[in-house]
């Protein structure tokens, strides 16, 4: 099943009002994308965001941050 077929299947099972809400959301998202076409910045491959100022050697040292990242989520001393 393709992504479009799956979306159609899900939409067909929704009540009419929810279908309308999904379409309104898609219109809003599409308008937002069209209005920002000139401002597009390719997302960073690790974060999915594009407005970070990362050092040039970030990819080389990314894995060195594992302990620090773990401490942020799990608490110090993990």
Secondary structure as the mmCIF struct_conf table of DSSP 4:
data_model
#
loop_
_struct_conf.conf_type_id
_struct_conf.id
_struct_conf.beg_label_comp_id
_struct_conf.beg_label_asym_id
_struct_conf.beg_label_seq_id
_struct_conf.end_label_comp_id
_struct_conf.end_label_asym_id
_struct_conf.end_label_seq_id
HELX_RH_AL_P HELX_RH_AL_P1 UNK A 3 UNK A 13
BEND BEND1 UNK A 14 UNK A 14
HELX_RH_AL_P HELX_RH_AL_P2 UNK A 16 UNK A 35
TURN_TY1_P TURN_TY1_P1 UNK A 36 UNK A 36
HELX_RH_3T_P HELX_RH_3T_P1 UNK A 37 UNK A 39
HELX_LH_PP_P HELX_LH_PP_P1 UNK A 42 UNK A 44
TURN_TY1_P TURN_TY1_P2 UNK A 45 UNK A 47
BEND BEND2 UNK A 48 UNK A 48
BEND BEND3 UNK A 50 UNK A 50
TURN_TY1_P TURN_TY1_P3 UNK A 56 UNK A 57
HELX_RH_AL_P HELX_RH_AL_P3 UNK A 58 UNK A 61
HELX_RH_3T_P HELX_RH_3T_P2 UNK A 62 UNK A 65
HELX_RH_AL_P HELX_RH_AL_P4 UNK A 66 UNK A 74
TURN_TY1_P TURN_TY1_P4 UNK A 76 UNK A 77
#
